[in-house]
């Protein structure tokens, strides 16, 4: 069974690219259905989409990287080449290690943050309910949850961590002399807005307002903080009332445009506005950032702020990586037990990849020599010598290392691998070991 992951994240793709590949959680079941229908073998699949990443995890009898990349690119409305400029493809133990690191908060913009684990659990639950999760991915993710729990309980990876919400409060505090004097608008009512509202509420602002498409959900969140509720449709008329705006919705198009903000600034007589766009895709048009009286921050802009305290957590990172390594080894052992040939297949694949790399390097060298006018026979001689030296180097090195017993064992293996014809020749010539070959 082959396991692989295809994805983009905050380290490989800018915000606007990530926005093209974003899926709301309620869109994931249909997306998984379309993906599995687009490939012949109905692979196991799970789709994780957050503000920092979109990742497709799969398991099947063989890697189906190309059809997976074509489907994901098509879903985003971009050419596959555009996706692959920013994407990473991880196979087998590398895919498992990545899943464990994501679950443990080691691959997050906020090192050690716990929110990603809940997001991953939601993605797995949705994939399971959609019938896309088989035994292999179920094991992978359940083990990733267990590893994340061990990392959280055994290390201080979450110590000194600054969340996006806390970073937003810190930046607002640098702009406004006293946060108790400001009016804050929260656009959306999801988990990220709840976290942001919690952090801002601790600073006791003058007023907090929740704007949400569904009033019922907005009212439920507002009740926790004694906040007011308003409709999204009221944004153009009321935006000027707020000194700070924090937005994070699942909208595929910006909710707050340049013209709306310009009108609000005029009515505010150009008093500054602090705006934080935590959504992917954007909730606030990028052009707003160019306005003189607006201080607009996106999730990528907050990256430098949330890195504070990272140095203090490096020891915890090393401990976490050790726990993850053990988890990866355990998962790969389980995978090989289910398929005894998996190790052999992986070895064959690695050998083929290595010999292809050697061949490519030697051909490139030969072409350079020919381009310089070298004799063809000389170049061919160098090409063949280079290939044989590369192929024999490891075996010759082993024959000269280790104790006598290990060298003897290596000599037997090397003889079987490279001298098979010579070893079999006497038997073929003589017919038997006890006498001459019979005459025809």
C-alpha positions in Angstrom: 0.0 0.0 0.0 1.5 3.4 -1.1 0.9 6.4 1.2 1.5 9.9 -0.1 0.7 13.6 0.6 0.4 16.5 -1.9 0.0 20.0 -0.6 0.9 23.6 -0.3 1.5 25.6 2.9 2.6 29.0 4.2 6.2 28.0 3.6 5.8 27.2 -0.1 3.0 29.4 -1.3 2.0 33.1 -0.8 -1.4 34.0 0.7 -3.2 34.6 -2.6 -2.0 31.3 -4.0 -3.2 29.5 -0.9 -6.5 31.2 -1.3 -7.1 29.6 -4.6 -6.8 26.1 -3.0 -8.9 26.8 0.1 -11.9 24.5 0.9 -14.5 25.2 3.6 -15.1 22.2 5.8 -18.6 21.7 4.4 -17.1 21.6 0.8 -14.7 18.8 1.6 -17.1 15.8 1.3 -18.1 16.7 -2.2 -14.5 17.5 -3.1 -13.3 14.1 -1.9 -16.1 12.4 -3.9 -15.1 14.3 -7.0 -11.4 13.5 -6.5 -12.0 9.8 -5.9 -14.3 9.6 -8.9 -11.6 11.2 -11.1 -9.1 8.4 -10.6 -9.5 4.8 -11.5 -8.6 3.0 -8.2 -10.7 5.0 -5.7 -7.8 5.8 -3.3 -8.3 6.4 0.4 -8.2 10.2 0.8 -8.5 13.0 3.3 -8.3 16.8 2.6 -7.0 19.2 5.1 -7.6 22.9 4.4 -6.7 25.8 6.8 -5.5 29.3 6.4 -2.0 28.0 6.3 -2.3 24.9 4.2 -4.2 22.7 1.8 -3.1 19.0 1.8 -4.4 15.9 0.2 -3.4 12.7 1.9 -3.9 9.4 0.0 -3.3 5.7 0.2 -3.6 3.2 -2.7 -1.9 0.3 -4.3 0.4 2.7 -6.1 1.1 6.4 -6.0 -1.3 8.4 -8.1 0.5 11.7 -7.8 -0.1 13.0 -11.3 -3.9 12.5 -11.3 -4.1 14.0 -7.8 -2.2 17.1 -8.9 -4.4 17.5 -12.0 -7.5 17.2 -9.9 -6.4 19.7 -7.2 -5.2 22.2 -9.9 -8.5 21.9 -11.7 -10.4 22.4 -8.5 -8.5 25.6 -8.0 -8.8 26.7 -11.6 -5.1 26.9 -12.3 -2.8 24.9 -14.5 -1.1 21.9 -12.9 2.3 23.6 -13.5 1.2 26.5 -11.3 0.3 24.1 -8.5 3.6 22.2 -8.7 5.6 25.4 -8.5 4.4 25.7 -4.9 3.5 22.1 -4.0 5.4 19.4 -2.1 4.9 15.7 -2.7 5.8 13.4 0.2 5.8 9.6 0.0 5.7 6.7 2.6 7.7 7.6 5.8 8.1 11.2 4.7 4.3 11.5 4.3 3.8 10.0 7.7 6.4 12.2 9.3 4.7 15.3 7.8 1.3 14.3 9.1 2.7 13.7 12.6 4.5 17.1 12.5 1.4 18.9 11.4 -0.7 17.3 14.1 1.9 18.2 16.7 2.1 21.9 15.7 5.7 21.6 14.4 4.8 22.6 10.8 2.6 25.6 11.8 3.3 29.3 11.4 2.8 29.4 15.2 5.2 26.8 16.4 3.5 24.5 18.9 -0.1 25.9 18.4 -2.8 23.4 19.3 -5.6 24.6 16.9 -4.2 22.6 14.0 -4.9 19.3 15.8 -8.6 20.2 16.0 -8.6 21.1 12.4 -6.9 17.9 11.4 -9.4 15.9 13.5 -12.3 17.7 11.7 -10.8 16.8 8.3 -10.4 13.2 9.3 -13.9 13.0 10.7 -15.4 14.5 7.5 -13.3 12.1 5.3 -14.5 9.2 7.4 -18.2 10.3 7.2 -17.8 10.7 3.4 -16.5 7.1 3.1 -13.1 8.2 1.8 -11.1 7.0 4.8 -9.8 3.4 4.7 -7.7 1.3 7.1 -4.4 2.8 6.1 -5.2 6.4 6.5 -7.3 5.7 9.6 -4.1 4.2 11.2 -2.0 7.1 10.0 -4.2 9.8 11.5 -5.0 7.9 14.7 -1.3 7.5 15.3 -0.7 11.2 14.4 -3.3 12.1 17.1 -1.5 9.9 19.7 1.9 11.3 18.8 0.5 14.9 19.1 -0.9 14.1 22.5 2.5 12.7 23.6 4.3 15.7 22.2 1.9 18.1 24.0 2.2 16.2 27.4 5.9 15.3 27.3 7.5 18.6 26.0 7.1 22.3 26.4 6.5 22.8 22.7 3.5 25.1 23.4 5.3 27.2 26.0 5.9 30.8 25.1 3.7 30.4 22.0 1.9 33.4 20.6 -1.2 32.8 18.7 -2.5 34.8 15.7 -5.2 36.3 17.9 -2.6 37.3 20.6 -0.4 38.7 17.9 -3.3 40.8 16.6 -3.9 42.2 20.1 -0.2 43.0 20.5 -0.2 45.0 17.2 -3.3 46.8 18.1 -1.7 47.8 21.4 1.2 49.4 19.4 -1.2 51.5 17.4 -3.7 52.6 20.0 -2.7 54.2 23.3 -5.4 52.4 25.3 -7.4 49.5 23.9 -10.2 50.3 26.4 -11.0 53.3 24.2 -11.6 51.5 20.9 -14.6 49.9 19.2 -13.9 46.5 17.6 -15.8 44.8 14.8 -15.4 41.0 14.4 -16.5 39.8 11.0 -17.4 36.1 11.2 -18.3 33.8 14.1 -16.0 30.8 13.6 -13.3 29.4 15.8 -10.6 32.0 14.8 -12.9 34.9 15.5 -13.9 33.3 18.8 -10.2 33.2 19.8 -9.6 36.8 18.7 -12.6 38.0 20.5 -11.4 36.2 23.7 -8.1 37.9 23.5 -9.5 41.4 22.8 -12.2 41.0 25.4 -9.5 40.6 28.1 -8.3 44.1 27.3 -11.9 45.5 27.9 -12.5 47.5 24.8 -15.2 50.2 24.7 -17.4 48.1 22.4 -17.3 44.8 20.6 -19.6 44.0 17.6 -20.0 40.6 15.8 -21.1 40.8 12.1 -22.1 37.4 10.7 -24.1 36.1 7.8 -26.2 34.0 10.2 -27.5 36.2 13.1 -28.2 33.2 15.3 -24.6 32.0 15.3 -23.4 35.6 15.8 -25.8 36.1 18.7 -24.5 33.0 20.4 -20.9 34.2 20.2 -21.8 37.8 21.2 -23.6 36.6 24.3 -20.3 35.3 25.6 -18.7 38.7 25.5 -21.6 41.0 26.0 -21.1 42.2 22.4 -23.6 43.6 19.9 -24.6 41.7 16.7 -25.1 43.1 13.2 -25.8 41.8 9.7 -23.0 41.6 7.1 -25.3 43.6 4.8 -24.9 46.5 7.3 -21.1 46.7 6.8 -21.0 49.6 4.3 -23.2 51.8 6.4 -21.4 51.1 9.8 -17.8 50.3 9.0 -16.8 53.9 9.9 -17.8 53.3 13.5 -15.0 50.9 14.3 -11.3 51.6 15.1 -10.4 47.9 14.7 -11.7 45.2 12.4 -10.8 41.5 12.6 -12.2 39.3 9.9 -12.2 35.6 9.2 -15.0 34.0 7.2 -15.3 31.3 4.6 -16.3 33.7 1.9 -14.6 33.0 -1.5 -14.7 36.7 -2.3 -13.6 39.8 -0.3 -16.4 41.2 1.9 -14.6 44.5 2.5 -13.5 46.3 -0.6 -11.4 49.3 -1.2 -14.3 51.7 -1.9 -16.1 50.7 1.3 -13.0 51.4 3.4 -12.3 54.7 1.6 -15.9 55.8 2.4 -15.5 54.8 6.0 -12.2 56.8 6.3 -13.9 59.9 5.0 -16.6 59.6 7.6 -14.0 59.0 10.3 -12.1 62.1 9.1 -9.1 59.9 8.5 -8.7 58.7 12.0 -6.6 55.4 11.7 -8.2 52.0 11.3 -6.5 48.8 12.4 -7.6 45.8 10.3 -6.6 42.1 10.6 -7.6 39.7 7.8 -7.2 36.1 9.1 -9.2 34.6 6.2 -7.9 32.5 3.3 -9.0 33.6 0.7 -8.9 37.2 1.7 -11.9 38.9 3.3 -10.4 42.4 2.8 -9.2 43.5 -0.6 -5.4 43.6 -0.8 -5.5 47.2 -2.2 -6.8 48.4 1.2 -3.3 48.1 2.6 -2.1 51.0 0.4 -4.4 53.5 2.1 -2.5 56.0 4.3 -4.8 55.7 7.4 -5.2 51.9 7.4 -3.0 49.4 9.1 -3.9 46.1 7.5 -2.3 42.8 8.5 -2.9 39.3 6.9 -2.0 35.9 8.4 1.4 36.1 6.5 2.1 39.6 8.0 1.6 38.2 11.5 4.3 35.6 10.9 7.2 37.6 12.4 5.2 38.5 15.5 4.2 34.9 16.3 7.9 33.7 16.0 8.6 35.4 19.3 9.7 32.8 21.8 10.7 30.3 19.1 14.3 30.1 20.4 13.1 29.1 23.8 11.2 26.2 22.3 14.1 24.6 20.3 14.9 22.1 23.0 11.3 21.1 23.0 11.3 20.8 19.2 14.2 18.3 19.4 12.3 16.2 21.9 9.1 16.4 19.8 11.0 15.3 16.7 12.3 12.2 18.6 8.8 11.3 19.5 7.7 11.8 15.9 10.5 9.6 14.6 9.5 6.8 16.9 5.9 7.2 15.7 6.9 7.1 12.1 8.9 3.9 12.6 6.0 2.3 14.3 3.6 3.2 11.5 5.9 2.0 8.8 6.4 -1.3 10.6 2.6 -1.7 10.8 2.4 -0.9 7.1 5.1 -3.4 6.1 3.4 -6.1 8.2 0.2 -5.6 6.2 2.2 -5.9 3.0 5.3 -8.1 3.4 6.5 -7.0 -0.1 6.3 -3.3 0.7 9.9 -3.0 1.9 11.1 -4.9 -1.2 9.0 -2.7 -3.5 10.3 0.4 -1.8 13.9 -0.8 -2.1 13.5 -1.6 -5.8 12.0 1.9 -6.3 14.9 3.5 -4.5 17.5 1.5 -6.5 15.8 2.5 -9.7 15.8 6.1 -8.7 19.4 6.0 -7.7 20.6 4.4 -10.9 18.5 6.8 -12.9 20.2 9.7 -11.1 23.7 8.2 -11.8 22.8 7.7 -15.5 21.4 11.2 -15.8 24.6 12.7 -14.2 26.9 10.7 -16.5 24.9 11.5 -19.6 25.0 15.2 -18.7 28.8 15.0 -18.2 29.2 13.2 -21.5 27.2 15.8 -23.4 29.3 18.6 -21.9 32.5 16.8 -23.1 31.1 16.3 -26.6 30.0 20.0 -26.7 33.7 20.9 -26.0 34.8 18.8 -29.0 36.1 15.7 -27.1 36.6 12.5 -29.1 33.4 10.3 -29.1 35.3 7.1 -28.1 37.0 8.9 -25.2 33.6 10.3 -24.0 32.0 6.8 -24.2 34.9 5.3 -22.3 34.5 7.9 -19.6 30.7 7.4 -19.5 31.0 3.7 -19.0 33.8 4.0 -16.5 31.8 6.6 -14.5 28.7 4.4 -14.3 30.6 1.2 -13.3 32.5 3.1 -10.6 29.3 4.5 -9.2 27.6 1.1 -9.1 30.6 -0.7 -7.6 31.7 2.0 -5.1 29.3 0.9 -2.3 30.2 -2.8 -2.7 33.9 -2.2 -2.7 33.7 0.1 0.3 31.8 -2.6 2.3 34.4 -5.2 1.3 37.1 -3.1 2.9 35.3 -2.3 6.1 34.0 -4.2 9.2 35.4 -7.4 10.8 36.4 -10.6 9.0 33.0 -12.2 9.4 31.1 -9.2 8.0 33.6 -9.0 5.1 33.1 -12.7 4.3 29.3 -12.2 4.3 29.6 -9.2 2.1 31.9 -11.1 -0.3 29.3 -13.8 -0.6 26.5 -11.3 -1.3 28.6 -9.3 -3.8 29.6 -12.5 -5.6 25.9 -13.5 -6.0 25.0 -10.1 -7.2 27.9 -9.3 -9.6 29.5 -12.7 -10.5 26.4 -14.8 -10.9 27.3 -15.9 -14.5 30.9 -16.8 -13.5 29.7 -18.8 -10.4 27.2 -20.8 -12.5 29.5 -21.4 -15.4 31.4 -24.5 -14.1 28.2 -26.3 -13.4 26.8 -25.5 -16.8 30.0 -26.7 -18.5 30.4 -29.9 -16.5 26.8 -30.8 -16.1 27.4 -32.3 -12.6 29.9 -31.8 -9.9 31.1 -35.4 -9.9 32.1 -36.0 -13.5 32.4 -34.7 -17.0 29.4 -33.5 -18.9 27.6 -36.3 -20.8 28.2 -36.4 -24.5 25.4 -35.5 -26.8 
